[in-house]
C-alpha cells in the first residue's frame, strides 16, 4: 500500500461554516473520511493534514520529497502567492496533484493565478470535495504506470 499526503492550506479546517455557498456544507471531517475511503479503494494509505502556517506546509512538502511520497495539495490562499511553497514543491520526488474545491478561474481575478500549478503534474478544480477523489485517482494511476518522479 502506497502512502499519500493530502495537504490542505489556510482556512480549510473551517469547511462547512466558511462560505458554504462557495465551499459547500461538508466539513473537514467529511473531507478526511472521503479521502481515506477513496484511498482504501485505490490501495493507498492517505494521511490528511491541514495547516494555516506556511512554514509547516513547506516542512510537510520537504518530508514528502525526502520520503518520495506523492502529494495531493490544496494550497488554498498559498496558491496565489507562496513562492516558498512553490519552490518546495519543485523538489518533489513523486506525483503531485493540485486540487481546489471551487473553480479559481470562475472567481475573483486574484485567484486566477496559481504559483504552484507549474510544478504539479496537474490540477483538479471545481468539483467540490469530489476534486480530491479525482486527484487521488490520478495519483494512483500515475503510481501504477510508474510515472513517479
CORZIKA-V366080 format. One line per field, one symbol per residue. ss: DSSP state (2 for helix, 1 for strand, 0 for the rest). psi: psi as a letter, one per 30 degrees, with the letter a starting at -180 (. if undefined). A space follows every 50 residues. Layout:
BEGIN
ss = ???
psi = ???
END
This chain:
BEGIN
ss = 01111111000222000002222000022222222222222001111111 00022222222222222001111102222200222222200000011111 0002220022200000222001111000022222222222222200000
psi = kkkkkjkkakfffgkffjiffefafkleeeeeeeeeeeeefghkjkjklk lgjeeeeeeeeeeeeeghklkkkjfbffeffjfeeeeeffglglkkkkkk eljefgakefffkkffefglelkkkggbffeeeeeeeeeeeeeefggk.
END
